[in-house]
């Protein structure tokens, strides 16, 4: 069984989990070019926001050292 899952972060999920920071992350992601969206998947975005919310440095969660 295959389930089609949209390739985009879910605003409701990010708001409920991270509040304003989650909303800002989704808005940022939505404004990015396709290449950046491919490099920063919705799951990677979730990891990055979780890291920042926990006081970590998002640079350690980046994709192969790229800056977005």
MOLIN-V836543 format. One record per residue. RES is the residue in one small letter. BURIAL is 1 if it has 16 or more other C-alpha atoms within 10 Angstrom, else 0. Layout:
res=RES burial=BURIAL
res=RES burial=BURIAL
//
This chain:
res=x burial=0
res=x burial=0
res=x burial=0
res=x burial=0
res=x burial=0
res=x burial=0
res=x burial=0
res=x burial=0
res=x burial=1
res=x burial=0
res=x burial=0
res=x burial=0
res=x burial=0
res=x burial=1
res=x burial=1
res=x burial=0
res=x burial=0
res=x burial=1
res=x burial=0
res=x burial=0
res=x burial=1
res=x burial=1
res=x burial=1
res=x burial=1
res=x burial=1
res=x burial=1
res=x burial=0
res=x burial=0
res=x burial=1
res=x burial=0
res=x burial=0
res=x burial=0
res=x burial=0
res=x burial=0
res=x burial=0
res=x burial=0
res=x burial=1
res=x burial=0
res=x burial=0
res=x burial=1
res=x burial=1
res=x burial=1
res=x burial=0
res=x burial=0
res=x burial=1
res=x burial=1
res=x burial=0
res=x burial=1
res=x burial=1
res=x burial=1
res=x burial=1
res=x burial=0
res=x burial=0
res=x burial=0
res=x burial=0
res=x burial=0
res=x burial=0
res=x burial=0
res=x burial=0
res=x burial=0
res=x burial=1
res=x burial=1
res=x burial=0
res=x burial=0
res=x burial=0
res=x burial=0
res=x burial=0
res=x burial=0
//
